Every structure is written in structure tokens, then in C-alpha cells.
Amino acid sequence: MKGSTAYKSIQKRGLHIGLLPEMAAAVNPSTPITLDHDLDVLPEAGRSLTVAQYAEHVDDLAGRLWAAGVRPDERVVLYKTANADHWMLAAAVSRIGGVVVNLSPALDPTTVGVLLERVGRPTLLTDGVKFDLLAEVPLADLTRRVITSAGDRPGALALAALAGSPRVKPVVRPIDEAAVITHTSGTTGIPKLVVHTPRTQGIRLVPQWRLLSLMRKKETVAINVPFVHSRMVAAMSLALLKEYPVLLMRETDPADVAEQFIEHRPAFVEALPNSLMEWEGLAEDPRAPFGTVKVFSSTFDAIHPGTMSKLLKASHRRGALFFQIYGQSEVGPAVGRAYFRHSAHKANGRCVGWAMPKGAARIRVVGREGRPPSETTPGYIEVAWDGLAKTYFGEQERYDTNRDGDWWRTGDVGYRTRFGCLHMLDREVDMIPGVRSSLEIEDVVLGKLSELSELVVVQGPNSEPVPVICTVDDEPLDRERWRAAVAGFPQLADPVQIPQAELPRTATLKVQRLALARRFKEPLRAPLQEPA
């Protein structure tokens, strides 16, 4: 089987992650998958696998889950320590017709309890570490059974005890029924559970299949995104069907990343925007860990032009580019834009891209309060295509409030230029009176002050825009340099400096702006003081 044949089959029959490893092995059984950590569920498997071995492990784990009592149509919540075996276990659940419910390991026990109740007595697939963390959650009342992928615990069935279970025939879920459920970032409270079907997952591959076609050789693709995210489904599917060697990473520490990149020399890097910001310093590493990268890609959030410029200049590849895709869990990839080495630093970070080729999403901007959308009166950004998520599990009314026929309201505001570029200015809930775009301020100031590691503008107790800053190594900020950098934004309040470790973040490392703003209801932090 050729990769293009498998891709066409997915477009017709939908993407079933339980069948994907087997399909990829049929395309090329020797395609390598390298890990930067050991698999908790199969520690003896090592860190170097072929796709054929990977498919065999998924089939093995599917048999064990069947022996544990999991059956088709059953919802299985995966909540475990971050590890590449999460995706392997999700594929095993899918292979026997179960509905995968991916919960981030970053979620706290209370939130997990709420989501378990919403899902309705699912099987919980966890590990010893997370099982212990849920000690105060009434698992006996909220779940049908508990299975551990690593670590024996009383009241739970260990997958290790089911080794050697008979293999079972794959069960294919209906193309328009729930197959994988992920959750939103939870920046505004309890996350919403986003329902993906085989059809919606398959359609989302369309624009990204074309992006990977830019790589003419079978070079390594490095993937460093949360294993629980819907993006992981697309990233793994595309890389394996294209027969690209995969470096599947968990570690984000710059030193660890550098070692992996130097050893495996990836040509394509997919990572979170905040991870890429953290790796900026590697651009100065004389070993050139980014030297072989042809394409950098990020799809989770807008990324600062300065970060893109530093990464691209660290590549030695001719025509290296940074491809940014704007989207969200509910809509998948919506618009995209390429940035290049000699112009990225001058780019307008609010221009998140143009509609992608035929078969991809359509975009419109709807006026607010009867005013046509423009740069000064941004409107609601809406997306329409067959890749939209089917619903919010257990919250149909909440889903319906964002749906207008074929169109989904993203919650972001912006406008389109006369050339068709979509400018995303802010989340609607993060808008501050008198500020055109908090994100734009952050782009500009971060581009001027290299000593800043993060800048977030939030609404203060009197509706004033408060810049919250973090610096490299938590060094004090030069007040004069700050004044010069923000001269064009006189509406800003005095800056507040906090250690970067204190920034509240989501599972995809987005700053929880509303949670950060709530800190200013009480004087927990004082503004930066003038140097003595």
C-alpha cells in the first residue's frame, strides 16, 4: 500500500486511530519511531521502534483491554502521566471500538472528577502515580472499572497481568459517531469535552498533507506536543503515512531538546509556541541543533515574530520556513501562513494567515453590535467546514450557542484585510477597554526587549491594561529600557514582574489570562519600583 492510497482511504472512510498503525505498517513496516523516554506500559520495548513493531504493540494492548472487559461503544478515559504510551493506548482502545476520552495529566483531581461524572461511568485507564493523586475522588461511584497501565493498585486491574491475552478482531466505529474526545484548554474554567468523529479527524488532514509535501526527502519529523491533544492525532497520522522517521518527544527542557536534535537532526519540527519560545536560546548553540530544520510548525496559538526569526536564522537549510496554523480544538486548522528567514522579524504577528486550498476551512468575520468588522472595530471570527467537531460531550446547548448553521464562532475577534489575511487581535473574553489588541502589544514589546521571557497584558481591577512580565533568569528589569519600549502604548499601567514559574498555564502552556487577572483583585504584587 502507498501512503497516498491510505490517505485517500481515510478521506473516504474516516480516520480510525486504532487502524492507523496497521495502515502505516502496510505502507512501510520499517519506518522508524524514536522516543526520548521509555514507555511506561511496555518498558521492555525500548526507545527505538519500527512502525510494524508499534502496530504489534497496539494490537497486543487492544487484546489486553478486551480481556479487561472493555467493549465497543464504551467510553474509556485516559488520565495518566505524560508518556508516548498514551497515544499507543488510545489507539488500542479505538481498535476494539471504544471511545477514547483524552484527559491531560496537567488537570487537577477535582477537575478530573467533574469530567468523569460528565462522561458517565467510563472505564478509567490510568497509572499508579495518577491513581494515587485521585485518592479523594470517588472512583468507585464515577467509573465502571479502573485499569492501570503501570503500577499495581488495590481495586484496579493491571494491564501487565493481562500480557499474552488473545488478539481480537478490530471494530470500526461509524464514520459520524464519536471516536476520540479531547478537551479545551480550560482558560475560562472547567474544560469542555470536544467530540471528534472518524470523518472530522480525516478531513483535518487535508491542509496539512499538502504542507508535508514540501519535504521531498524522507527526513525526520520531531513532534513535541501533548500526547492527549487532538493535534497529536493529525501529526502522527501524517508523518507515518508519509513514511517519515518520527522523533516522538516528551521532554521540553532546552538541554534535552538540543541533545535529541543534534543526534537525530530533524527536518520538520512541530511544537507548542511556548516551547519554541523556551528554546530560543538554542539558536546560539555552536552545535546548531536547528541546523537541519527545513520547516518549523505550530498550530496551538499565535507565536511572536521574534521567536520565529531567531529559529529560522538558526537553520542552515535553504528556503527554511515557519508555518503557522491558526485554529482550535473545535475547528482544527483554519488558516495558515508561512514566514521566511529574512522577513519573519518584520511580520505583523496579528496576521495569522489566509484560507488554505480547496477542501480546507472557510473563514468569515461577523460584525459586532451592528458595526462592520475592521481594524478599529474587530468582529467575531467564524469557521465553517466538515472538519468541525461534532459537539461538546454532555453540553449540547453550550455547543449550539456557538454554532450558526455551518458556522462556528471561535471566541476570537479580528478582521480581514483587503488581501484576505485574517488578523486575530484578542480572545473576546480578554478584550480590555482602550486597547486595540493585547497580543499586538506583547508582540511589539517582546521584539524590543530580549531580556523578557514572557509578557502578558491583562485587565486590572479598574479595567486598566496591566503588563505582567517575566525576565530571563528572573533578573530585574531596566526601567528606562521598559519606558522606551512601551512609549507607543501610553495606556499601559506600571508593569508587574513575577517569576515565570508562577504564570498559570493550561496543558498546552497557554497563559490563563483570566486567572492571572484575578490576582489583581487583591494587591498580591507591587509594580516594579524605580531603581535606588
TORPA-538653 format. One record per residue (C-alpha): residue number from 0; residue in three letters; z, y, x. Coordinates in Angstrom, 2 decimals. Example, Ala and Ser with C-alpha at 12.3 -4.5 7.8 and 13.67 -1.06 7.14 Angstrom:
BEGIN
 resi resn       Z       Y       X
    0  ALA    7.80   -4.50   12.30
    1  SER    7.14   -1.06   13.67
***
This chain:
BEGIN
 resi resn       Z       Y       X
    0  MET    0.00    0.00    0.00
    1  LYS   -0.81    3.51    1.21
    2  GLY    1.59    6.41    0.82
    3  SER   -0.92    8.29   -1.32
    4  THR   -1.23    5.27   -3.63
    5  ALA    2.55    5.08   -4.01
    6  TYR    2.68    8.81   -4.68
    7  LYS    0.05    8.53   -7.41
    8  SER    2.03    5.67   -8.96
    9  ILE    5.14    7.85   -9.02
   10  GLN    3.23   10.67  -10.72
   11  LYS    2.15    8.21  -13.41
   12  ARG    5.30    6.13  -13.86
   13  GLY    8.02    8.44  -12.58
   14  LEU   10.26    8.34   -9.53
   15  HIS   12.78    5.49   -9.66
   16  ILE   15.04    5.78   -6.63
   17  GLY   16.03    2.12   -6.99
   18  LEU   12.44    1.11   -6.31
   19  LEU   11.68    3.77   -3.69
   20  PRO   12.96    1.90   -0.57
   21  GLU   10.89   -1.14   -1.54
   22  MET    7.82    1.04   -2.15
   23  ALA    8.28    2.78    1.18
   24  ALA    8.63   -0.58    2.94
   25  ALA    5.34   -1.65    1.36
   26  VAL    3.72    1.49    2.80
   27  ASN    5.11    0.89    6.30
   28  PRO    8.04   -1.51    6.85
   29  SER    8.64   -0.27   10.40
   30  THR    9.20    3.42    9.60
   31  PRO   12.48    4.24   11.42
   32  ILE   15.58    5.78    9.84
   33  THR   18.16    7.06   12.30
   34  LEU   21.69    8.13   11.36
   35  ASP   24.13   10.35   13.22
   36  HIS   27.06    8.33   11.84
   37  ASP   27.95    4.79   10.75
   38  LEU   27.53    3.55    7.19
   39  ASP   30.94    3.10    5.58
   40  VAL   29.74    0.37    3.20
   41  LEU   27.85   -1.54    5.93
   42  PRO   29.46   -0.62    9.26
   43  GLU   27.74   -3.52   10.99
   44  ALA   24.28   -2.16   10.10
   45  GLY   24.31    0.33   12.97
   46  ARG   22.65    3.72   13.18
   47  SER   19.03    2.65   13.67
   48  LEU   17.24    1.03   10.74
   49  THR   13.71    0.38    9.62
   50  VAL   12.65    1.12    6.06
   51  ALA   12.36   -2.64    5.49
   52  GLN   15.98   -3.12    6.59
   53  TYR   17.03   -0.17    4.44
   54  ALA   15.33   -1.70    1.39
   55  GLU   17.02   -5.03    2.12
   56  HIS   20.46   -3.37    2.20
   57  VAL   19.78   -1.63   -1.13
   58  ASP   18.78   -4.96   -2.69
   59  ASP   21.95   -6.57   -1.29
   60  LEU   24.19   -3.81   -2.66
   61  ALA   22.46   -3.97   -6.04
   62  GLY   23.34   -7.66   -6.23
   63  ARG   26.96   -6.90   -5.39
   64  LEU   27.18   -4.20   -8.07
   65  TRP   25.73   -6.61  -10.63
   66  ALA   28.33   -9.19   -9.61
   67  ALA   30.99   -6.49  -10.10
   68  GLY   29.87   -6.17  -13.73
   69  VAL   27.62   -3.10  -13.65
   70  ARG   24.80   -3.40  -16.19
   71  PRO   21.68   -1.44  -17.30
   72  ASP   22.30    1.88  -19.10
   73  GLU   25.81    2.09  -17.68
   74  ARG   26.80    5.37  -16.04
   75  VAL   28.16    4.96  -12.53
   76  VAL   29.94    7.93  -10.94
   77  LEU   29.66    8.07   -7.15
   78  TYR   32.51   10.09   -5.66
   79  LYS   33.13    9.19   -2.06
   80  THR   33.42   10.51    1.46
   81  ALA   30.22   12.16    2.71
   82  ASN   28.07    9.43    4.20
   83  ALA   24.44    8.37    4.13
   84  ASP   25.51    5.23    2.27
   85  HIS   25.92    7.46   -0.80
   86  TRP   22.15    7.63   -1.22
   87  MET   21.86    3.91   -0.49
   88  LEU   24.47    3.09   -3.15
   89  ALA   22.79    5.43   -5.63
   90  ALA   19.52    3.56   -5.09
   91  ALA   21.36    0.25   -5.64
   92  VAL   22.82    1.49   -8.94
   93  SER   19.40    2.64  -10.04
   94  ARG   17.82   -0.66   -9.02
   95  ILE   19.83   -2.53  -11.67
   96  GLY   19.15    0.05  -14.37
   97  GLY   22.34    2.06  -14.08
   98  VAL   22.51    5.83  -14.48
   99  VAL   23.63    7.45  -11.22
  100  VAL   26.15   10.31  -11.53
  101  ASN   26.50   12.01   -8.14
  102  LEU   29.69   14.00   -7.57
  103  SER   30.20   15.98   -4.39
  104  PRO   33.03   14.85   -2.11
  105  ALA   33.99   18.54   -1.95
  106  LEU   35.14   18.52   -5.58
  107  ASP   38.90   18.61   -6.14
  108  PRO   40.68   15.84   -8.09
  109  THR   41.22   17.98  -11.19
  110  THR   37.51   18.77  -11.46
  111  VAL   36.61   15.12  -10.88
  112  GLY   38.96   14.14  -13.72
  113  VAL   37.30   16.62  -16.08
  114  LEU   33.84   15.33  -15.19
  115  LEU   34.87   11.67  -15.52
  116  GLU   36.11   12.43  -19.03
  117  ARG   32.87   14.25  -19.87
  118  VAL   30.75   11.31  -18.68
  119  GLY   32.68    8.93  -20.99
  120  ARG   34.41    5.97  -19.30
  121  PRO   31.92    5.31  -16.50
  122  THR   32.28    2.91  -13.61
  123  LEU   33.70    4.84  -10.64
  124  LEU   32.25    3.92   -7.25
  125  THR   34.46    5.46   -4.58
  126  ASP   36.18    4.63   -1.30
  127  GLY   39.76    4.27   -0.13
  128  VAL   40.07    7.88    1.01
  129  LYS   38.87    9.38   -2.27
  130  PHE   40.72    6.78   -4.34
  131  ASP   43.97    7.94   -2.77
  132  LEU   43.02   11.56   -3.43
  133  LEU   42.71   10.73   -7.14
  134  ALA   46.26    9.38   -7.34
  135  GLU   47.23   11.87  -10.09
  136  VAL   44.06   11.27  -12.13
  137  PRO   44.47    8.64  -14.91
  138  LEU   41.60    6.45  -13.75
  139  ALA   42.63    3.56  -16.00
  140  ASP   42.05    5.79  -19.04
  141  LEU   38.95    7.59  -17.79
  142  THR   36.91    4.74  -16.26
  143  ARG   35.65    1.31  -17.20
  144  ARG   36.25   -0.07  -13.73
  145  VAL   36.73    1.19  -10.17
  146  ILE   34.75   -0.21   -7.25
  147  THR   35.34    0.71   -3.61
  148  SER   32.55    0.85   -1.07
  149  ALA   35.04    0.85    1.82
  150  GLY   38.79    0.23    1.85
  151  ASP   40.68   -2.15   -0.42
  152  ARG   42.90   -0.59   -3.07
  153  PRO   45.06   -2.10   -5.84
  154  GLY   43.26   -2.06   -9.17
  155  ALA   39.84   -1.64   -7.56
  156  LEU   37.15   -4.20   -6.77
  157  ALA   35.86   -4.03   -3.19
  158  LEU   32.12   -4.39   -2.58
  159  ALA   32.92   -6.12    0.70
  160  ALA   34.43   -9.02   -1.27
  161  LEU   31.10   -9.49   -3.07
  162  ALA   28.95   -9.98    0.04
  163  GLY   26.42  -12.74   -0.48
  164  SER   26.11  -12.17   -4.23
  165  PRO   22.80  -13.37   -5.73
  166  ARG   19.98  -10.85   -5.77
  167  VAL   18.84   -9.60   -9.17
  168  LYS   15.50   -8.52  -10.58
  169  PRO   15.02   -4.71  -10.67
  170  VAL   15.48   -2.98  -14.01
  171  VAL   13.22    0.03  -14.57
  172  ARG   14.61    2.82  -16.73
  173  PRO   12.41    4.54  -19.35
  174  ILE   10.45    7.41  -17.84
  175  ASP   12.08   10.09  -20.04
  176  GLU   15.64    8.79  -20.11
  177  ALA   18.50    9.83  -17.82
  178  ALA   18.21    8.24  -14.37
  179  VAL   20.16   10.49  -12.00
  180  ILE   22.78   13.08  -12.93
  181  THR   23.80   15.71  -10.38
  182  HIS   25.94   18.79  -10.84
  183  THR   25.55   22.51  -10.39
  184  SER   27.31   24.36   -7.60
  185  GLY   30.21   25.40   -9.78
  186  THR   30.20   29.02   -8.59
  187  THR   31.43   30.12  -12.03
  188  GLY   33.85   27.30  -12.91
  189  ILE   33.62   23.59  -13.76
  190  PRO   30.17   22.35  -12.66
  191  LYS   27.58   21.43  -15.24
  192  LEU   26.11   17.91  -15.14
  193  VAL   22.33   18.15  -14.78
  194  VAL   20.30   15.24  -16.17
  195  HIS   17.17   14.17  -14.27
  196  THR   14.68   11.58  -15.54
  197  PRO   12.12    9.50  -13.61
  198  ARG    9.42   11.86  -14.91
  199  THR   11.16   15.09  -13.85
  200  GLN   12.06   13.67  -10.43
  201  GLY    8.48   12.57   -9.81
  202  ILE    6.94   15.87  -10.88
  203  ARG    9.19   17.78   -8.48
  204  LEU    7.50   16.06   -5.55
  205  VAL    4.15   17.76   -6.25
  206  PRO    4.51   21.08   -4.35
  207  GLN    6.47   19.51   -1.50
  208  TRP    3.96   16.71   -0.98
  209  ARG    1.45   19.43   -0.12
  210  LEU    3.92   21.10    2.27
  211  LEU    4.41   17.90    4.25
  212  SER    0.65   17.59    4.52
  213  LEU    0.90   20.40    7.11
  214  MET    2.24   17.79    9.51
  215  ARG   -0.75   15.90   10.86
  216  LYS    1.21   13.51   13.07
  217  LYS    3.94   11.05   12.12
  218  GLU    6.74   13.08   13.69
  219  THR   10.46   13.01   12.98
  220  VAL   11.85   14.73    9.89
  221  ALA   15.50   15.80   10.24
  222  ILE   17.35   16.00    6.89
  223  ASN   20.75   17.68    6.83
  224  VAL   21.57   18.33    3.17
  225  PRO   24.34   16.97    0.92
  226  PHE   23.69   13.31    0.10
  227  VAL   24.70   13.94   -3.53
  228  HIS   22.21   16.74   -4.19
  229  SER   19.00   16.35   -6.20
  230  ARG   17.20   17.74   -3.15
  231  MET   18.09   14.56   -1.23
  232  VAL   16.09   12.51   -3.73
  233  ALA   12.94   14.54   -3.02
  234  ALA   13.49   14.83    0.73
  235  MET   13.95   11.10    1.29
  236  SER   11.16   10.15   -1.11
  237  LEU    8.60   12.42    0.52
  238  ALA    9.48   11.56    4.11
  239  LEU    9.45    7.80    3.58
  240  LEU    6.23    7.73    1.56
  241  LYS    4.57    9.89    4.22
  242  GLU    5.78    7.37    6.87
  243  TYR    7.67    9.99    8.85
  244  PRO   10.57    8.82   11.02
  245  VAL   13.76   10.17    9.42
  246  LEU   16.83   11.55   11.16
  247  LEU   19.44   11.49    8.38
  248  MET   22.33   13.73    9.35
  249  ARG   25.85   14.33    8.14
  250  GLU   27.29   16.42   10.95
  251  THR   26.75   20.20   10.88
  252  ASP   28.67   21.28   13.97
  253  PRO   26.17   23.07   16.25
  254  ALA   27.10   20.98   19.28
  255  ASP   26.47   17.72   17.41
  256  VAL   23.23   19.04   15.91
  257  ALA   21.97   20.09   19.33
  258  GLU   22.55   16.61   20.76
  259  GLN   20.69   14.97   17.89
  260  PHE   17.75   17.36   18.05
  261  ILE   17.46   17.02   21.83
  262  GLU   17.44   13.23   21.59
  263  HIS   15.11   12.85   18.58
  264  ARG   13.01   16.03   18.80
  265  PRO   12.26   16.63   15.11
  266  ALA    9.12   18.43   14.00
  267  PHE   10.42   19.19   10.49
  268  VAL   13.97   20.35    9.71
  269  GLU   15.43   20.54    6.19
  270  ALA   18.91   22.08    5.96
  271  LEU   21.17   24.38    3.97
  272  PRO   20.76   28.13    4.56
  273  ASN   24.37   28.46    5.69
  274  SER   23.97   25.55    8.10
  275  LEU   20.92   27.24    9.60
  276  MET   22.93   30.44    9.99
  277  GLU   25.62   28.47   11.79
  278  TRP   23.00   27.00   14.13
  279  GLU   21.52   30.37   15.16
  280  GLY   23.33   30.21   18.48
  281  LEU   21.36   27.11   19.44
  282  ALA   18.30   29.32   19.77
  283  GLU   19.74   30.41   23.13
  284  ASP   20.43   26.84   24.34
  285  PRO   18.33   26.26   27.50
  286  ARG   17.75   22.67   26.37
  287  ALA   15.66   24.06   23.48
  288  PRO   16.94   21.88   20.61
  289  PHE   14.49   23.65   18.26
  290  GLY   11.60   23.50   20.73
  291  THR    9.64   20.78   18.90
  292  VAL   10.15   22.09   15.35
  293  LYS    6.91   22.89   13.54
  294  VAL    8.41   23.54   10.08
  295  PHE   11.86   24.74    9.04
  296  SER   12.55   24.35    5.32
  297  SER   15.34   25.37    2.99
  298  THR   15.49   25.21   -0.80
  299  PHE   19.07   25.96   -1.82
  300  ASP   19.44   29.70   -1.54
  301  ALA   17.72   32.76   -0.16
  302  ILE   18.03   32.95    3.62
  303  HIS   18.35   36.07    5.75
  304  PRO   15.20   37.17    7.63
  305  GLY   17.14   37.50   10.88
  306  THR   18.11   33.84   10.77
  307  MET   14.52   32.74   10.18
  308  SER   13.28   34.92   13.03
  309  LYS   15.77   33.50   15.55
  310  LEU   14.94   29.91   14.63
  311  LEU   11.19   30.43   14.75
  312  LYS   11.33   32.15   18.12
  313  ALA   13.28   29.14   19.43
  314  SER   10.38   26.83   18.58
  315  HIS    7.72   26.16   21.20
  316  ARG    5.22   24.93   18.62
  317  ARG    2.08   26.88   17.94
  318  GLY    1.99   28.11   14.35
  319  ALA    5.64   27.26   13.67
  320  LEU    6.71   28.39   10.21
  321  PHE    9.73   28.66    7.99
  322  PHE    9.01   27.60    4.41
  323  GLN   11.48   28.85    1.86
  324  ILE   11.50   27.44   -1.66
  325  TYR   13.34   29.26   -4.43
  326  GLY   14.73   27.06   -7.18
  327  GLN   17.85   25.47   -8.61
  328  SER   19.07   22.06   -9.75
  329  GLU   17.86   22.64  -13.29
  330  VAL   14.30   23.63  -12.37
  331  GLY   13.58   22.16   -8.93
  332  PRO   11.18   24.07   -6.64
  333  ALA    9.95   27.18   -8.47
  334  VAL    8.21   29.47   -5.96
  335  GLY    7.66   29.29   -2.23
  336  ARG    6.81   31.40    0.77
  337  ALA    6.00   30.84    4.44
  338  TYR    7.39   33.04    7.22
  339  PHE    5.99   33.17   10.74
  340  ARG    7.38   33.82   14.21
  341  HIS    6.10   37.35   14.74
  342  SER    6.79   38.73   11.27
  343  ALA    9.88   36.98    9.87
  344  HIS   12.25   39.65   11.16
  345  LYS   10.34   42.32    9.21
  346  ALA   10.19   40.33    5.98
  347  ASN   11.79   41.51    2.76
  348  GLY   14.42   38.86    2.16
  349  ARG   14.32   39.52   -1.59
  350  CYS   10.70   38.38   -1.80
  351  VAL   11.33   34.68   -2.39
  352  GLY    7.72   33.69   -2.87
  353  TRP    4.71   33.07   -5.04
  354  ALA    3.92   30.46   -7.65
  355  MET    2.76   27.28   -5.94
  356  PRO   -0.54   25.45   -6.51
  357  LYS   -1.72   23.75   -9.69
  358  GLY    0.76   21.25  -11.10
  359  ALA    3.80   23.25   -9.97
  360  ALA    6.11   25.56  -11.90
  361  ARG    5.13   28.70  -13.80
  362  ILE    7.23   31.85  -13.44
  363  ARG    7.82   34.89  -15.62
  364  VAL   10.25   37.80  -15.63
  365  VAL   11.55   38.94  -19.04
  366  GLY   12.80   42.47  -19.58
  367  ARG   16.47   43.18  -20.17
  368  GLU   17.69   45.41  -23.00
  369  GLY   14.13   46.18  -24.07
  370  ARG   13.09   47.59  -20.69
  371  PRO   10.05   46.20  -18.85
  372  PRO   11.05   44.47  -15.60
  373  SER   10.59   46.50  -12.43
  374  GLU   12.26   47.14   -9.10
  375  THR   14.68   49.58  -10.73
  376  THR   15.12   47.64  -14.00
  377  PRO   15.09   43.98  -12.97
  378  GLY   14.56   41.36  -15.65
  379  TYR   15.54   37.74  -16.25
  380  ILE   13.72   35.17  -14.09
  381  GLU   12.44   32.22  -16.14
  382  VAL   10.66   28.99  -15.15
  383  ALA    8.51   26.54  -17.13
  384  TRP    7.04   23.14  -16.21
  385  ASP    7.57   19.44  -16.82
  386  GLY   10.00   19.25  -13.89
  387  LEU   12.81   21.00  -15.80
  388  ALA   15.99   18.96  -16.10
  389  LYS   16.32   17.24  -19.48
  390  THR   19.77   18.53  -20.46
  391  TYR   23.34   19.16  -19.39
  392  PHE   25.18   15.91  -19.99
  393  GLY   27.73   16.37  -22.76
  394  GLU   26.86   20.07  -23.14
  395  GLN   23.62   20.22  -25.11
  396  GLU   24.47   23.57  -26.72
  397  ARG   25.11   25.12  -23.33
  398  TYR   21.73   23.85  -22.16
  399  ASP   19.98   25.12  -25.28
  400  THR   21.28   28.66  -24.73
  401  ASN   19.23   28.83  -21.52
  402  ARG   16.10   27.22  -22.99
  403  ASP   13.43   29.15  -24.89
  404  GLY   10.71   26.66  -25.74
  405  ASP    9.09   25.70  -22.44
  406  TRP   11.00   28.37  -20.54
  407  TRP   14.30   28.06  -18.69
  408  ARG   16.38   31.15  -17.88
  409  THR   17.67   30.74  -14.33
  410  GLY   20.52   33.27  -14.48
  411  ASP   18.91   35.32  -11.70
  412  VAL   17.43   38.80  -12.11
  413  GLY   14.45   40.31  -10.34
  414  TYR   10.87   41.45  -10.74
  415  ARG    7.33   40.60   -9.66
  416  THR    5.19   42.84   -7.51
  417  ARG    1.60   43.67   -8.40
  418  PHE    0.60   41.00   -5.87
  419  GLY    2.64   38.38   -7.75
  420  CYS    5.55   37.98   -5.34
  421  LEU    8.83   37.19   -7.07
  422  HIS   11.72   39.33   -5.89
  423  MET   15.13   37.86   -6.67
  424  LEU   17.75   40.61   -6.49
  425  ASP   21.00   39.01   -7.68
  426  ARG   22.64   36.48   -9.94
  427  GLU   23.19   38.18  -13.29
  428  VAL   26.94   37.46  -13.15
  429  ASP   27.16   39.04   -9.68
  430  MET   25.50   42.36  -10.52
  431  ILE   27.53   45.44   -9.55
  432  PRO   27.14   48.85  -11.22
  433  GLY   25.27   51.27   -8.98
  434  VAL   23.98   48.52   -6.66
  435  ARG   20.31   47.54   -6.87
  436  SER   20.87   44.27   -5.02
  437  SER   23.93   42.98   -3.21
  438  LEU   21.74   40.39   -1.48
  439  GLU   19.44   43.12   -0.17
  440  ILE   22.40   44.99    1.37
  441  GLU   23.52   41.77    3.03
  442  ASP   20.02   41.12    4.44
  443  VAL   19.75   44.61    5.92
  444  VAL   23.23   44.85    7.44
  445  LEU   23.23   41.30    8.84
  446  GLY   19.94   42.14   10.51
  447  LYS   21.55   45.14   12.25
  448  LEU   24.90   43.65   13.31
  449  SER   24.59   40.44   15.31
  450  GLU   28.37   40.24   15.56
  451  LEU   28.58   39.43   11.84
  452  SER   28.58   35.74   10.95
  453  GLU   28.72   36.44    7.20
  454  LEU   28.63   39.38    4.82
  455  VAL   29.19   39.14    1.07
  456  VAL   29.20   42.15   -1.26
  457  VAL   31.38   41.57   -4.33
  458  GLN   32.71   43.71   -7.15
  459  GLY   36.11   45.28   -6.55
  460  PRO   38.88   45.95   -9.11
  461  ASN   37.33   49.32  -10.06
  462  SER   33.75   47.98  -10.16
  463  GLU   33.12   49.30   -6.66
  464  PRO   30.97   47.21   -4.24
  465  VAL   33.27   45.73   -1.60
  466  PRO   31.68   44.29    1.57
  467  VAL   33.61   41.22    2.75
  468  ILE   32.79   40.46    6.37
  469  CYS   33.32   37.65    8.84
  470  THR   32.61   38.04   12.53
  471  VAL   31.67   35.69   15.34
  472  ASP   34.90   34.11   16.63
  473  ASP   36.79   36.40   14.19
  474  GLU   36.55   39.30   16.63
  475  PRO   37.50   42.80   15.33
  476  LEU   34.54   44.83   14.08
  477  ASP   33.45   48.02   15.81
  478  ARG   33.95   50.64   13.09
  479  GLU   31.33   53.02   14.47
  480  ARG   28.67   50.33   14.56
  481  TRP   29.55   49.41   10.98
  482  ARG   29.19   53.01    9.80
  483  ALA   25.77   53.31   11.41
  484  ALA   24.58   50.02    9.90
  485  VAL   25.61   50.93    6.33
  486  ALA   24.55   54.59    6.41
  487  GLY   21.87   53.84    3.83
  488  PHE   24.41   52.40    1.38
  489  PRO   26.94   55.19    0.71
  490  GLN   28.19   53.45   -2.44
  491  LEU   29.92   50.72   -0.40
  492  ALA   33.71   50.66   -0.26
  493  ASP   35.51   50.15    3.04
  494  PRO   34.85   46.68    4.46
  495  VAL   37.38   43.87    4.29
  496  GLN   37.45   41.35    7.11
  497  ILE   38.62   37.76    6.60
  498  PRO   38.32   34.62    8.74
  499  GLN   35.16   32.73    7.88
  500  ALA   37.20   29.62    7.13
  501  GLU   38.77   31.47    4.18
  502  LEU   35.48   32.03    2.36
  503  PRO   35.48   29.98   -0.86
  504  ARG   32.35   27.84   -0.85
  505  THR   30.51   25.36   -3.05
  506  ALA   29.41   21.89   -1.99
  507  THR   26.12   23.39   -0.72
  508  LEU   28.06   26.04    1.24
  509  LYS   27.19   28.92   -1.09
  510  VAL   29.93   31.53   -1.19
  511  GLN   31.73   31.50   -4.54
  512  ARG   31.36   35.20   -5.16
  513  LEU   33.39   35.38   -8.36
  514  ALA   36.28   33.52   -6.74
  515  LEU   36.07   35.88   -3.78
  516  ALA   36.01   38.92   -6.08
  517  ARG   39.13   37.69   -7.88
  518  ARG   41.03   38.07   -4.63
  519  PHE   40.76   41.83   -5.01
  520  LYS   42.64   41.94   -8.29
  521  GLU   45.70   41.97   -6.06
  522  PRO   45.89   43.62   -2.63
  523  LEU   45.72   40.38   -0.61
  524  ARG   43.73   42.03    2.14
  525  ALA   43.72   45.55    3.51
  526  PRO   40.50   47.33    4.53
  527  LEU   39.65   47.45    8.19
  528  GLN   41.71   50.05    9.94
  529  GLU   40.48   52.67   12.36
  530  PRO   40.98   51.55   15.96
  531  ALA   44.05   53.09   17.57
***
